[in-house]
């Protein structure tokens, strides 16, 4: 049976960091294109890619050069350039709309950041978890991070000094160690990259709530909607991906004000927000129990 999967690849700020952001995006696209997500014979997938640029002031050739490995991995693609950075929620929504316009029968969507690095086999455990558990609305991998967020395994990728293959090999080796250390189970929590069941999103509202402007709490709100409707979300520790953090974010004049505003919007929307957030934070802190 063929499964129809859409990939949302959102780039932003490609003018920043003396080429480092572009370098990271190219490594993300290259390592993802080499991964099992694009192995249709092994997994039985039809993959459509939506590459969305969120207001980067680079020309089309430069942007497409970054995305080329990913767009070249499948014959079904959607390319969207937004004239300005509209934030993560609106940027992701543009990608999902493009995917559904192209493939209305889509079953799953994969959201990828440009600061990810993928080993060869990362997608199979996630799609297998979704197939095995019809009540699982969204699932993500365990993360390898530079400083060990929430107690995750630490790994530092030095983007300026590695090729796509070298970065992917570093992640491959770290992921192999993590699979030995952790039980390959699904634990409550969710982190990007994430695979979502379209049926679950249709049940709770397909798109991110854009009242959470720029960044922060748009994904937390989506998790809250899923759980409020009886769907489960989880981190599958049979899959591991590197996440650098920060390259997809907007340049904000006051990051903390944006965070506070979005936190206030979340509390206004959900009467039990503080109680739920405390439980959610506790769950995230427990994801990486050995």
Backbone as CSV, one residue per row, in Angstrom:
resi,resn,N_x,N_y,N_z,CA_x,CA_y,CA_z,C_x,C_y,C_z
1,UNK,0.849,-1.192,0.000,0.000,0.000,0.000,0.887,1.246,0.000
2,UNK,0.611,2.173,-0.895,1.387,3.399,-0.998,0.844,4.457,-0.035
3,UNK,1.729,5.088,0.714,1.358,6.171,1.623,1.785,7.498,1.020
4,UNK,0.906,8.481,1.127,1.145,9.796,0.521,1.631,10.767,1.597
5,UNK,2.854,11.235,1.424,3.541,12.045,2.436,3.952,13.381,1.830
6,UNK,3.685,14.466,2.554,4.150,15.783,2.155,5.262,16.262,3.067
7,UNK,6.243,16.945,2.510,7.372,17.474,3.276,7.320,18.995,3.228
8,UNK,7.255,19.627,4.396,7.277,21.084,4.525,8.685,21.510,4.916
9,UNK,9.418,22.094,3.955,10.800,22.524,4.175,10.819,24.043,4.154
10,UNK,10.938,24.642,5.332,10.828,26.095,5.489,12.201,26.708,5.692
11,UNK,12.588,27.605,4.782,13.850,28.323,4.944,13.567,29.763,5.337
12,UNK,14.483,30.350,6.068,14.327,31.745,6.507,15.702,32.327,6.795
13,UNK,15.837,33.613,6.554,17.066,34.316,6.943,18.308,33.821,6.246
14,UNK,18.211,33.474,4.944,19.377,32.929,4.253,20.470,33.960,4.011
15,UNK,20.195,35.224,4.348,21.210,36.264,4.213,22.094,36.384,5.437
16,UNK,21.764,35.647,6.506,22.435,35.860,7.791,23.685,35.002,7.960
17,UNK,24.534,35.416,8.915,25.573,34.548,9.446,26.714,34.232,8.515
18,UNK,27.037,35.167,7.606,28.195,34.970,6.716,28.143,33.614,6.012
19,UNK,26.951,33.231,5.570,26.798,31.983,4.843,26.492,30.783,5.707
20,UNK,26.584,30.898,7.037,26.386,29.752,7.905,24.955,29.232,7.838
21,UNK,23.991,30.132,7.768,22.591,29.710,7.694,22.329,28.981,6.380
22,UNK,22.880,29.504,5.289,22.736,28.820,3.996,23.421,27.466,4.019
23,UNK,24.567,27.415,4.664,25.303,26.159,4.774,24.472,25.128,5.540
24,UNK,23.885,25.546,6.653,23.055,24.643,7.447,21.852,24.164,6.641
25,UNK,21.208,25.086,5.905,20.047,24.707,5.104,20.423,23.700,4.028
26,UNK,21.582,23.895,3.409,22.033,22.956,2.374,22.319,21.581,2.970
27,UNK,22.898,21.547,4.168,23.173,20.271,4.824,21.870,19.590,5.234
28,UNK,20.904,20.380,5.726,19.595,19.811,6.070,18.946,19.196,4.838
29,UNK,18.911,19.953,3.724,18.284,19.450,2.502,19.025,18.239,1.961
30,UNK,20.359,18.314,1.960,21.150,17.214,1.413,21.032,15.938,2.222
31,UNK,21.108,16.052,3.544,21.020,14.846,4.379,19.612,14.264,4.349
32,UNK,18.576,15.134,4.281,17.206,14.633,4.194,16.975,13.898,2.882
33,UNK,17.510,14.456,1.784,17.329,13.830,0.473,17.989,12.455,0.406
34,UNK,19.045,12.232,1.195,19.745,10.945,1.216,19.093,9.940,2.155
35,UNK,18.082,10.382,2.910,17.526,9.538,3.968,16.434,8.612,3.440
36,UNK,15.938,7.754,4.345,14.949,6.755,3.950,13.588,7.354,3.606
37,UNK,13.361,8.632,3.910,12.114,9.271,3.509,11.955,9.252,1.996
38,UNK,13.067,9.272,1.272,13.030,9.273,-0.182,13.453,7.921,-0.771
39,UNK,13.092,6.863,-0.068,13.338,5.505,-0.547,11.993,4.825,-0.758
40,UNK,11.310,5.124,-1.880,9.946,4.632,-2.070,9.849,3.119,-2.137
41,UNK,10.899,2.461,-2.607,10.850,0.997,-2.689,10.866,0.372,-1.304
42,UNK,11.616,0.996,-0.383,11.728,0.439,0.967,10.470,0.700,1.787
43,UNK,9.894,1.898,1.674,8.800,2.281,2.552,7.450,2.395,1.850
44,UNK,7.433,2.364,0.534,6.173,2.482,-0.173,5.551,3.850,-0.031
45,UNK,6.306,4.898,-0.363,5.839,6.267,-0.169,5.706,6.997,-1.497
46,UNK,4.735,7.912,-1.562,4.697,8.938,-2.598,4.952,10.259,-1.888
47,UNK,6.075,10.902,-2.175,6.509,12.084,-1.432,6.377,13.331,-2.293
48,UNK,5.727,14.348,-1.728,5.641,15.670,-2.341,6.370,16.653,-1.434
49,UNK,7.219,17.479,-1.992,7.981,18.464,-1.226,7.441,19.859,-1.493
50,UNK,7.169,20.604,-0.414,6.881,22.035,-0.516,8.051,22.778,0.100
51,UNK,8.812,23.470,-0.726,9.918,24.304,-0.254,9.428,25.736,-0.189
52,UNK,9.403,26.305,1.014,8.898,27.659,1.221,10.025,28.523,1.761
53,UNK,10.309,29.624,1.070,11.275,30.568,1.603,10.531,31.706,2.280
54,UNK,10.881,31.937,3.540,10.169,32.907,4.374,10.887,34.260,4.354
55,UNK,10.848,34.897,3.185,11.312,36.278,3.092,12.812,36.490,3.069
56,UNK,13.589,35.508,2.608,15.040,35.727,2.529,15.373,36.633,1.345
57,UNK,16.213,37.661,1.538,16.564,38.563,0.445,17.694,38.002,-0.422
58,UNK,17.472,36.804,-0.956,18.429,36.206,-1.886,17.692,35.955,-3.192
59,UNK,18.439,35.806,-4.288,17.749,35.602,-5.557,17.289,34.156,-5.699
60,UNK,16.447,33.918,-6.705,15.846,32.598,-6.876,16.888,31.511,-7.077
61,UNK,17.936,31.831,-7.833,18.957,30.825,-8.111,19.646,30.376,-6.831
62,UNK,19.942,31.328,-5.954,20.619,30.992,-4.704,19.699,30.164,-3.805
63,UNK,18.437,30.562,-3.724,17.488,29.823,-2.894,17.287,28.406,-3.431
64,UNK,17.067,28.291,-4.740,16.853,26.967,-5.311,18.113,26.121,-5.220
65,UNK,19.280,26.761,-5.238,20.514,26.006,-5.062,20.578,25.335,-3.704
66,UNK,20.088,26.024,-2.675,20.024,25.441,-1.341,19.058,24.259,-1.318
67,UNK,17.901,24.431,-1.964,16.835,23.424,-1.917,17.015,22.310,-2.939
68,UNK,17.945,22.477,-3.881,18.041,21.564,-5.020,18.152,20.085,-4.650
69,UNK,18.974,19.695,-3.652,19.037,18.258,-3.332,17.677,17.687,-2.934
70,UNK,16.911,18.477,-2.207,15.603,18.018,-1.740,14.598,17.989,-2.883
71,UNK,14.558,19.060,-3.674,13.629,19.104,-4.802,13.993,18.058,-5.851
72,UNK,15.268,17.749,-5.955,15.696,16.752,-6.932,15.447,15.319,-6.504
73,UNK,15.083,15.117,-5.246,14.863,13.757,-4.740,13.486,13.217,-5.096
74,UNK,12.585,14.074,-5.576,11.235,13.646,-5.929,10.772,14.419,-7.146
75,UNK,9.844,13.845,-7.885,9.310,14.525,-9.071,8.113,15.392,-8.728
76,UNK,7.656,15.369,-7.477,6.461,16.107,-7.076,6.870,17.217,-6.114
77,UNK,6.888,18.466,-6.593,7.384,19.574,-5.769,6.496,20.793,-5.888
78,UNK,6.513,21.606,-4.832,5.848,22.904,-4.797,6.877,23.893,-4.264
79,UNK,7.105,24.984,-4.972,8.051,26.005,-4.526,7.303,27.306,-4.287
80,UNK,7.477,27.875,-3.093,6.772,29.091,-2.709,7.775,30.069,-2.114
81,UNK,7.755,31.322,-2.602,8.597,32.360,-2.017,7.705,33.445,-1.443
82,UNK,7.845,33.708,-0.162,7.084,34.749,0.504,7.896,36.044,0.472
83,UNK,7.261,37.192,0.186,8.024,38.439,0.007,8.656,38.949,1.295
84,UNK,8.126,38.536,2.453,8.712,38.933,3.722,8.546,37.794,4.722
85,UNK,9.326,37.851,5.785,9.239,36.820,6.814,7.947,37.014,7.597
86,UNK,7.050,36.036,7.493,5.742,36.130,8.139,5.680,35.321,9.431
87,UNK,6.824,34.771,9.842,6.856,33.973,11.057,6.649,32.498,10.774
88,UNK,6.889,31.690,11.797,6.860,30.244,11.613,5.440,29.743,11.338
89,UNK,4.453,30.202,12.098,3.087,29.689,11.926,2.574,29.951,10.518
90,UNK,2.661,31.201,10.067,2.157,31.540,8.732,2.994,30.896,7.636
91,UNK,4.305,30.784,7.837,5.160,30.129,6.858,4.831,28.658,6.713
92,UNK,4.638,27.974,7.839,4.255,26.560,7.799,2.868,26.386,7.164
93,UNK,1.967,27.301,7.469,0.632,27.217,6.881,0.688,27.355,5.364
94,UNK,1.567,28.238,4.872,1.727,28.392,3.422,2.209,27.087,2.802
95,UNK,3.115,26.406,3.476,3.610,25.131,2.963,2.505,24.085,2.927
96,UNK,1.727,23.983,4.002,0.680,22.967,4.057,-0.411,23.247,3.026
97,UNK,-0.776,24.515,2.859,-1.763,24.849,1.825,-1.251,24.445,0.437
98,UNK,0.033,24.730,0.186,0.615,24.344,-1.093,0.608,22.843,-1.301
99,UNK,0.931,22.103,-0.250,0.926,20.640,-0.349,-0.469,20.105,-0.630
100,UNK,-1.466,20.613,0.099,-2.831,20.101,-0.061,-3.451,20.536,-1.391
101,UNK,-3.062,21.704,-1.889,-3.519,22.096,-3.224,-2.966,21.140,-4.274
102,UNK,-1.734,20.706,-4.042,-1.051,19.823,-4.984,-1.510,18.376,-4.821
103,UNK,-1.699,17.958,-3.562,-2.110,16.589,-3.247,-3.206,16.614,-2.186
104,UNK,-4.468,16.788,-2.582,-5.559,16.833,-1.599,-5.712,15.541,-0.805
105,UNK,-5.178,14.441,-1.337,-5.299,13.142,-0.670,-4.125,12.832,0.249
106,UNK,-3.350,13.843,0.615,-2.194,13.658,1.482,-2.592,12.990,2.799
107,UNK,-1.766,12.052,3.279,-2.062,11.339,4.523,-1.205,11.809,5.696
108,UNK,0.029,12.226,5.406,0.951,12.649,6.454,1.728,13.868,5.965
109,UNK,2.100,14.737,6.913,2.971,15.852,6.579,4.170,15.818,7.518
110,UNK,5.347,16.075,6.961,6.601,16.098,7.705,7.108,17.534,7.728
111,UNK,7.300,18.093,8.917,7.801,19.457,9.042,9.280,19.424,9.414
112,UNK,10.074,20.061,8.575,11.528,20.026,8.707,12.069,21.441,8.853
113,UNK,13.006,21.625,9.754,13.717,22.895,9.895,15.041,22.833,9.144
114,UNK,15.602,24.015,8.883,16.878,24.061,8.160,18.080,23.858,9.070
115,UNK,17.849,23.637,10.369,18.965,23.342,11.267,18.902,21.897,11.765
116,UNK,18.368,21.020,10.911,18.376,19.582,11.175,19.465,18.903,10.344
117,UNK,19.967,17.795,10.848,20.820,16.898,10.068,20.280,15.489,10.285
118,UNK,20.103,14.751,9.182,19.401,13.475,9.224,20.336,12.297,8.955
119,UNK,20.216,11.231,9.748,20.894,9.986,9.401,20.116,9.271,8.304
120,UNK,20.652,8.163,7.811,19.996,7.447,6.714,18.601,6.971,7.101
121,UNK,18.494,6.326,8.263,17.215,5.725,8.641,16.653,6.460,9.858
122,UNK,15.804,7.392,9.594,15.159,8.124,10.685,13.639,8.123,10.528
123,UNK,13.159,8.050,9.274,11.726,8.200,9.032,10.952,6.908,9.297
124,UNK,11.533,5.768,8.959,10.803,4.497,9.089,10.242,4.270,10.490
125,UNK,11.029,4.472,11.578,10.449,4.248,12.910,9.255,5.154,13.218
126,UNK,9.244,6.373,12.641,8.152,7.302,12.910,6.879,6.894,12.185
127,UNK,6.986,6.554,10.908,5.797,6.149,10.166,5.284,4.812,10.682
128,UNK,6.191,3.945,11.106,5.777,2.659,11.679,5.019,2.870,12.988
129,UNK,5.453,3.851,13.791,4.747,4.157,15.039,3.344,4.674,14.760
130,UNK,3.197,5.519,13.738,1.881,6.042,13.380,0.960,4.945,12.855
131,UNK,1.506,4.038,12.089,0.696,2.931,11.563,0.279,1.992,12.686
132,UNK,1.193,1.741,13.616,0.907,0.800,14.703,-0.095,1.356,15.709
133,UNK,-0.171,2.681,15.845,-1.028,3.311,16.848,-1.949,4.321,16.169
134,UNK,-3.178,3.922,15.815,-4.097,4.847,15.129,-4.480,6.059,15.961
135,UNK,-4.231,6.040,17.262,-4.543,7.180,18.118,-3.409,8.173,18.246
136,UNK,-2.293,7.885,17.586,-1.133,8.777,17.616,-1.285,9.804,16.500
137,UNK,-1.465,11.073,16.871,-1.699,12.113,15.880,-0.442,12.710,15.297
138,UNK,0.637,12.727,16.076,1.895,13.320,15.622,3.033,12.677,16.404
139,UNK,4.168,12.516,15.731,5.320,11.894,16.386,6.602,12.497,15.818
140,UNK,7.587,12.662,16.684,8.888,13.163,16.267,9.991,12.256,16.777
141,UNK,11.211,12.454,16.309,12.337,11.639,16.759,12.941,12.164,18.050
142,UNK,13.776,11.370,18.669,14.650,11.890,19.692,15.638,12.854,19.060
143,UNK,16.080,13.843,19.836,16.970,14.861,19.288,18.371,14.751,19.857
144,UNK,19.332,14.950,18.987,20.730,15.148,19.348,20.969,16.644,19.262
145,UNK,21.353,17.285,20.354,21.439,18.743,20.386,22.794,19.201,20.925
146,UNK,23.194,20.436,20.601,24.533,20.896,21.010,24.752,20.930,22.512
147,UNK,23.721,21.296,23.281,23.923,21.469,24.719,23.082,20.527,25.556
148,UNK,22.355,19.611,24.918,21.576,18.653,25.678,20.259,19.195,26.192
149,UNK,19.457,19.797,25.287,18.150,20.318,25.688,17.302,19.214,26.309
150,UNK,16.683,19.531,27.468,15.830,18.581,28.198,16.586,17.298,28.552
151,UNK,17.907,17.344,28.554,18.678,16.152,28.865,18.957,15.266,27.676
152,UNK,18.756,15.794,26.458,19.006,14.989,25.261,20.505,14.750,25.084
153,UNK,20.870,13.719,24.312,22.295,13.491,24.029,22.925,14.690,23.323
154,UNK,24.165,14.997,23.671,24.842,16.163,23.113,25.622,15.789,21.851
155,UNK,25.570,16.698,20.886,26.360,16.564,19.674,26.527,17.952,19.086
156,UNK,27.720,18.289,18.629,27.968,19.596,18.021,28.429,19.397,16.589
157,UNK,27.669,19.948,15.652,28.065,19.934,14.247,28.702,21.287,13.920
158,UNK,29.918,21.268,13.430,30.599,22.510,13.047,30.387,22.719,11.543
159,UNK,29.332,23.491,11.232,28.842,23.575,9.860,29.891,24.074,8.876
160,UNK,30.760,24.948,9.321,31.713,25.521,8.388,32.796,24.566,7.941
161,UNK,32.891,23.415,8.578,34.030,22.525,8.309,33.618,21.137,7.844
162,UNK,32.326,20.928,7.502,31.890,19.587,7.116,31.099,19.616,5.817
163,UNK,31.152,18.506,5.095,30.294,18.288,3.937,28.971,17.690,4.408
164,UNK,28.031,17.588,3.489,26.768,16.934,3.820,27.024,15.516,4.309
165,UNK,27.862,14.789,3.605,28.137,13.394,3.963,28.802,13.295,5.332
166,UNK,29.731,14.196,5.630,30.416,14.160,6.926,29.464,14.488,8.071
167,UNK,28.605,15.493,7.882,27.637,15.836,8.917,26.673,14.680,9.147
168,UNK,26.188,14.096,8.058,25.261,12.970,8.179,25.933,11.787,8.876
169,UNK,27.233,11.575,8.621,27.940,10.461,9.263,28.102,10.710,10.760
170,UNK,28.384,11.951,11.148,28.452,12.269,12.584,27.131,11.956,13.273
171,UNK,26.032,12.336,12.625,24.715,12.069,13.197,24.422,10.575,13.201
172,UNK,24.835,9.886,12.141,24.644,8.427,12.066,25.290,7.740,13.258
173,UNK,26.514,8.128,13.573,27.234,7.494,14.684,26.598,7.836,16.023
174,UNK,26.191,9.099,16.206,25.550,9.494,17.453,24.185,8.837,17.601
175,UNK,23.439,8.716,16.498,22.129,8.067,16.536,22.264,6.594,16.888
176,UNK,23.305,5.942,16.378,23.540,4.526,16.701,23.785,4.355,18.193
177,UNK,24.581,5.259,18.774,24.821,5.183,20.222,23.533,5.422,21.008
178,UNK,22.718,6.373,20.549,21.471,6.688,21.257,20.498,5.518,21.193
179,UNK,20.450,4.821,20.060,19.534,3.683,19.948,19.918,2.565,20.891
180,UNK,21.199,2.460,21.194,21.651,1.450,22.162,21.299,1.878,23.584
181,UNK,21.398,3.172,23.851,21.209,3.680,25.210,19.737,3.749,25.627
182,UNK,18.843,4.068,24.657,17.437,4.305,24.989,16.548,3.190,24.444
183,UNK,15.485,2.888,25.168,14.494,1.937,24.678,13.752,2.563,23.492
184,UNK,13.487,1.800,22.430,12.845,2.357,21.230,11.334,2.491,21.399
185,UNK,10.930,3.272,22.409,9.513,3.437,22.702,9.061,4.848,22.382
186,UNK,7.744,5.055,22.365,7.170,6.383,22.147,6.772,6.957,23.495
187,UNK,7.328,8.123,23.830,7.035,8.792,25.097,6.340,10.119,24.817
188,UNK,5.463,10.521,25.719,4.734,11.769,25.523,5.710,12.945,25.398
189,UNK,5.493,13.755,24.393,6.358,14.876,24.078,6.298,15.093,22.582
190,UNK,6.899,16.151,22.087,6.951,16.381,20.642,7.982,17.448,20.354
191,UNK,8.804,17.188,19.337,9.866,18.105,18.946,10.036,18.011,17.440
192,UNK,10.436,19.097,16.803,10.689,19.067,15.365,12.037,18.409,15.079
193,UNK,12.135,17.672,13.958,11.127,17.459,12.925,9.970,16.614,13.446
194,UNK,8.814,16.774,12.834,7.625,16.086,13.315,6.844,15.543,12.124
195,UNK,6.264,14.364,12.302,5.387,13.766,11.303,3.975,13.804,11.859
196,UNK,3.052,14.403,11.105,1.678,14.578,11.567,0.714,13.814,10.661
197,UNK,-0.307,13.279,11.294,-1.375,12.601,10.571,-2.387,13.659,10.092
198,UNK,-2.609,13.751,8.785,-3.510,14.772,8.248,-4.914,14.607,8.813
199,UNK,-5.358,13.373,9.005,-6.697,13.146,9.571,-6.815,13.784,10.955
200,UNK,-5.759,13.688,11.749,-5.775,14.302,13.081,-5.827,15.819,12.973
201,UNK,-5.071,16.396,12.034,-5.096,17.852,11.860,-6.463,18.329,11.386
202,UNK,-7.086,17.581,10.491,-8.428,17.963,10.044,-9.411,17.922,11.208
203,UNK,-9.153,17.044,12.153,-10.038,16.904,13.312,-9.950,18.112,14.246
204,UNK,-8.778,18.719,14.331,-8.570,19.795,15.320,-8.331,21.164,14.685
205,UNK,-8.285,21.225,13.363,-7.958,22.476,12.671,-6.636,22.299,11.962
206,UNK,-6.661,22.296,10.643,-5.492,21.922,9.852,-4.257,22.775,10.123
207,UNK,-4.465,24.063,10.366,-3.347,24.994,10.317,-2.965,25.518,11.701
208,UNK,-1.744,25.986,11.798,-1.316,26.674,13.007,-2.174,27.911,13.236
209,UNK,-2.402,28.236,14.494,-3.139,29.440,14.877,-2.184,30.631,14.755
210,UNK,-2.458,31.515,13.804,-1.531,32.604,13.504,-1.622,33.770,14.483
211,UNK,-2.459,33.630,15.508,-2.412,34.660,16.560,-1.099,34.554,17.327
212,UNK,-0.420,33.383,17.242,0.894,33.216,17.863,1.930,33.715,16.862
213,UNK,2.108,35.026,16.854,2.884,35.682,15.808,4.368,35.347,15.905
214,UNK,5.005,35.298,14.774,6.433,35.080,14.610,6.858,33.702,15.067
215,UNK,6.921,33.435,16.356,7.397,32.127,16.831,7.065,31.972,18.311
216,UNK,7.055,30.715,18.750,6.740,30.316,20.122,5.241,30.146,20.339
217,UNK,4.903,28.990,20.867,3.556,28.606,21.276,2.639,28.187,20.124
218,UNK,3.023,28.417,18.856,2.174,27.930,17.771,2.139,26.399,17.765
219,UNK,3.285,25.762,18.005,3.311,24.303,18.043,2.751,23.770,19.363
220,UNK,2.985,24.491,20.452,2.403,24.103,21.743,0.883,24.119,21.670
221,UNK,0.330,25.142,21.032,-1.122,25.227,20.866,-1.645,24.062,20.028
222,UNK,-0.912,23.676,18.998,-1.357,22.554,18.172,-1.372,21.257,18.974
223,UNK,-0.335,21.043,19.780,-0.317,19.872,20.658,-1.510,19.913,21.610
224,UNK,-1.781,21.081,22.166,-2.909,21.206,23.094,-4.223,20.850,22.413
225,UNK,-4.406,21.308,21.167,-5.622,20.978,20.418,-5.721,19.480,20.165
226,UNK,-4.613,18.860,19.790,-4.627,17.417,19.535,-4.994,16.646,20.797
227,UNK,-4.332,16.981,21.898,-4.606,16.255,23.132,-6.019,16.521,23.640
228,UNK,-6.527,17.729,23.451,-7.890,18.041,23.883,-8.919,17.223,23.115
229,UNK,-8.576,16.790,21.910,-9.488,15.992,21.091,-9.226,14.499,21.209
230,UNK,-8.353,14.118,22.116,-8.117,12.700,22.353,-6.978,12.084,21.574
231,UNK,-6.289,12.865,20.752,-5.112,12.365,20.037,-3.895,12.382,20.953
232,UNK,-3.002,11.454,20.746,-1.738,11.431,21.481,-0.622,11.963,20.594
233,UNK,0.406,12.494,21.222,1.615,12.936,20.525,2.808,12.297,21.235
234,UNK,3.899,12.092,20.503,5.001,11.413,21.159,6.340,11.622,20.490
235,UNK,7.366,11.286,21.235,8.749,11.222,20.751,9.120,9.754,20.659
236,UNK,9.532,9.324,19.480,9.907,7.930,19.246,11.419,7.800,19.367
237,UNK,11.863,7.098,20.395,13.298,6.987,20.647,13.958,5.863,19.845
238,UNK,13.232,5.361,18.835,13.858,4.493,17.842,14.394,5.292,16.672
239,UNK,14.126,6.613,16.670,14.573,7.511,15.610,15.321,8.678,16.243
240,UNK,16.399,9.130,15.571,17.204,10.229,16.105,17.613,11.173,14.987
241,UNK,17.526,12.492,15.268,17.885,13.539,14.317,18.627,14.631,15.080
242,UNK,19.572,15.274,14.422,20.280,16.406,15.025,19.481,17.687,14.828
243,UNK,19.419,18.532,15.875,18.758,19.841,15.788,19.669,20.882,16.418
244,UNK,20.103,21.823,15.579,21.000,22.873,16.035,20.272,23.937,16.855
245,UNK,19.035,24.258,16.465,18.188,25.303,17.064,18.577,26.703,16.587
246,UNK,17.557,27.445,16.146,17.704,28.876,15.950,17.785,29.370,14.523
247,UNK,18.147,28.526,13.540,18.364,29.044,12.192,17.062,29.349,11.460
248,UNK,15.938,28.778,11.888,14.665,29.037,11.217,13.942,30.223,11.828
249,UNK,14.411,30.713,12.947,13.689,31.758,13.673,13.819,33.120,12.992
250,UNK,12.854,33.961,13.289,12.854,35.321,12.765,13.858,36.180,13.533
251,UNK,14.284,37.265,12.902,15.082,38.260,13.617,14.114,39.209,14.319
252,UNK,14.082,39.175,15.613,13.128,39.962,16.378,13.855,41.037,17.168
253,UNK,13.261,42.233,17.207,13.875,43.311,17.972,13.775,43.051,19.469
254,UNK,12.735,42.314,19.873,12.551,41.995,21.291,11.991,40.590,21.389
255,UNK,12.877,39.599,21.406,12.461,38.196,21.448,11.602,37.917,22.677
256,UNK,11.992,38.452,23.834,11.286,38.132,25.075,9.885,38.739,25.090
257,UNK,9.700,39.896,24.470,8.358,40.469,24.385,7.466,39.571,23.521
258,UNK,7.990,39.100,22.398,7.221,38.200,21.547,6.841,36.935,22.303
259,UNK,7.808,36.391,23.051,7.529,35.189,23.835,6.426,35.467,24.862
260,UNK,6.550,36.588,25.567,5.543,36.921,26.588,4.167,37.134,25.963
261,UNK,4.119,37.812,24.811,2.842,38.053,24.155,2.185,36.739,23.734
262,UNK,2.972,35.836,23.189,2.414,34.560,22.753,2.015,33.692,23.947
263,UNK,2.778,33.764,25.033,2.393,33.044,26.249,1.061,33.575,26.780
264,UNK,0.880,34.893,26.735,-0.385,35.491,27.186,-1.532,35.062,26.283
265,UNK,-1.279,34.974,24.973,-2.317,34.536,24.041,-2.699,33.078,24.310
266,UNK,-1.711,32.255,24.643,-1.988,30.851,24.952,-2.850,30.738,26.212
267,UNK,-2.510,31.514,27.225,-3.285,31.479,28.476,-4.704,32.012,28.268
268,UNK,-4.856,32.997,27.397,-6.190,33.520,27.117,-7.038,32.498,26.365
269,UNK,-6.400,31.692,25.554,-7.129,30.703,24.752,-7.508,29.471,25.564
270,UNK,-6.618,29.060,26.496,-6.818,27.815,27.233,-6.935,28.121,28.727
271,UNK,-8.123,27.982,29.319,-8.311,28.316,30.738,-7.424,27.517,31.689
272,UNK,-7.062,26.285,31.297,-6.215,25.453,32.163,-4.756,25.515,31.724
273,UNK,-4.355,26.609,31.081,-3.036,26.693,30.455,-1.895,26.397,31.424
274,UNK,-1.889,27.004,32.609,-0.758,26.828,33.519,-0.634,25.385,33.988
275,UNK,-1.760,24.775,34.304,-1.723,23.372,34.742,-1.246,22.468,33.616
276,UNK,-1.782,22.709,32.403,-1.384,21.870,31.274,0.090,22.071,30.930
277,UNK,0.553,23.320,30.914,1.956,23.598,30.591,2.908,22.958,31.592
278,UNK,2.517,22.938,32.867,3.365,22.295,33.874,3.485,20.803,33.590
279,UNK,2.365,20.168,33.224,2.405,18.745,32.886,3.185,18.472,31.620
280,UNK,3.059,19.381,30.645,3.780,19.222,29.382,5.283,19.364,29.598
281,UNK,5.690,20.343,30.383,7.108,20.518,30.690,7.656,19.294,31.420
282,UNK,6.877,18.746,32.336,7.303,17.545,33.061,7.494,16.385,32.079
283,UNK,6.587,16.263,31.110,6.710,15.194,30.119,7.978,15.369,29.286
284,UNK,8.264,16.604,28.848,9.462,16.849,28.056,10.724,16.543,28.842
285,UNK,10.717,16.892,30.121,11.894,16.624,30.959,12.135,15.118,31.115
286,UNK,11.067,14.326,30.939,11.192,12.876,31.121,11.428,12.100,29.849
287,UNK,11.456,12.779,28.688,11.603,12.061,27.428,12.899,11.264,27.376
288,UNK,13.987,11.858,27.876,15.301,11.237,27.704,15.751,10.478,28.948
289,UNK,14.813,9.867,29.628,15.211,8.940,30.699,15.940,7.762,30.039
290,UNK,17.071,7.345,30.575,17.789,6.203,29.979,16.923,4.942,29.995
